[in-house]
Amino acid sequence: MDFKEKYGPWAFIAGASFGLGAALAENAAERGLNVVTLARNAALLEENAEQLRERYGAKVRVLPGDLTSTEIVQTIADATEDIEVGLFVYNATVASRGRFLDVAIEDTLKSVTINCVVLPMLAKIFATKMAARGRGGIGIVTSLSATAGSVYYAAYNAGKAFQWIFGETLWSELGEAGIDVNTLFAGAMPSPGYTRHIERLDPAYGVGSDSADLLERARANMFHPTPPDVAAKALYDQLSHGPVCFSFPGDEYVGVGALALPRAEAISLWRQVQETPLRTK
Ligand SMILES: NC(=O)c1ccc[n+]([C@@H]2O[C@H](COP(=O)([O-])OP(=O)(O)OC[C@H]3O[C@@H](n4cnc5c(N)ncnc54)[C@H](OP(=O)(O)O)[C@@H]3O)[C@@H](O)[C@H]2O)c1
């Protein structure tokens, strides 16, 4: 079966207004699927939708909504009741930066809800219908930061680890029902907030793209973020080859290397990445 036969006719992309999510929606439309896109920014969703209709002749439904509240789940179920969603992709996240004691508990819980509560609720709805049809695909976007604790992102890193292990179990169980599941360990990508952050760092730490040293390689990857369309293509190309995948070999080198380290060393690695020195001029 080709992509459209196996994962069509509709894709549902959670977190699709910009960056990787918008690229995932576009790549699905390019592969012949109709798309439902969800995020908070309704104007951006509508603008992207118009482009997908024009470029690929895809049907696109936009669904503005906030995934940090479980109330959105019933809205999504109702809005997709009349269509066959053969591809469910979960890309949205909340990452409140700051030390655990400094981040408001409300923000910590938003991160937990969007990453660890709404994802399984939606997966249950879409996977139940896919299993009844005997086909479908689920893509979960986790992060290299799921591989260890670090600093500044206690709830985010933990939520991304939840997504990784949740995705692996779905891969194990749902494969028998004809559903492909793959979890993408995304590395650095140029979202607006991310780009502002990188511009403040000392570029001397971004030169180790070929280094065998994990810290140098991780920092270099950070300075050379993967274009979202490359990461989107990587997830879809590898959808039937789960349980996990990477956007490019440089991310895989760091991810697999970090997982092989003793825990304290893995935490130290990611902490040093987070604490990369700022530029002085
Ligand atoms: N960027 C990186 O360097 C990086 C690195 C590793 C992993 N990742 C992973 O890659 C994925 C995409 O990250 P990103 O940096 O491209 O963008 P992002 O800022 O995490 O946003 C991704 C999408 O989610 C939507 N979104 C955010 N909060 C939402 C909410 N409360 N309810 C509904 N939608 C919401 C955003 O649109 P609205 O603002 O319009 O809602 C956007 O469309 C995430 O899962 C992240 O963990 C990213």
The ligand as a Gaussian input file, in Angstrom:
#p B3LYP/6-31G(d) Opt

LIG

0 1
 N       12.432000      23.450000      18.162000
 C       13.311000      22.627000      18.646000
 O       14.511000      22.934000      18.669000
 C       12.902000      21.262000      19.141000
 C       13.896000      20.397000      19.651000
 C       13.536000      19.113000      20.057000
 C       12.209000      18.715000      19.968000
 N       11.267000      19.573000      19.492000
 C        9.886000      19.101000      19.438000
 O        9.345000      19.422000      18.176000
 C        7.969000      19.764000      18.316000
 C        7.725000      21.127000      17.664000
 O        8.418000      22.108000      18.362000
 P        8.601000      23.594000      17.793000
 O        9.769000      24.138000      18.505000
 O        8.538000      23.535000      16.320000
 O        7.345000      24.458000      18.167000
 P        6.443000      24.746000      19.464000
 O        6.652000      26.103000      19.931000
 O        6.644000      23.659000      20.450000
 O        4.990000      24.657000      18.833000
 C        4.610000      23.580000      18.061000
 C        3.177000      23.740000      17.603000
 O        2.321000      23.505000      18.711000
 C        1.384000      24.550000      18.827000
 N        1.042000      24.750000      20.217000
 C        1.844000      25.215000      21.204000
 N        1.154000      25.284000      22.356000
 C       -0.092000      24.832000      22.082000
 C       -1.272000      24.662000      22.853000
 N       -1.313000      24.986000      24.140000
 N       -2.375000      24.145000      22.259000
 C       -2.369000      23.838000      20.941000
 N       -1.287000      23.964000      20.166000
 C       -0.163000      24.469000      20.734000
 C        2.057000      25.771000      18.192000
 O        1.124000      26.707000      17.658000
 P        0.305000      27.848000      18.451000
 O        1.316000      28.679000      19.155000
 O       -0.398000      28.534000      17.322000
 O       -0.640000      27.142000      19.360000
 C        2.814000      25.117000      17.053000
 O        1.960000      24.946000      15.946000
 C        7.647000      19.716000      19.802000
 O        7.023000      18.503000      20.112000
 C        9.007000      19.798000      20.471000
 O        9.031000      19.117000      21.695000
 C       11.584000      20.837000      19.078000

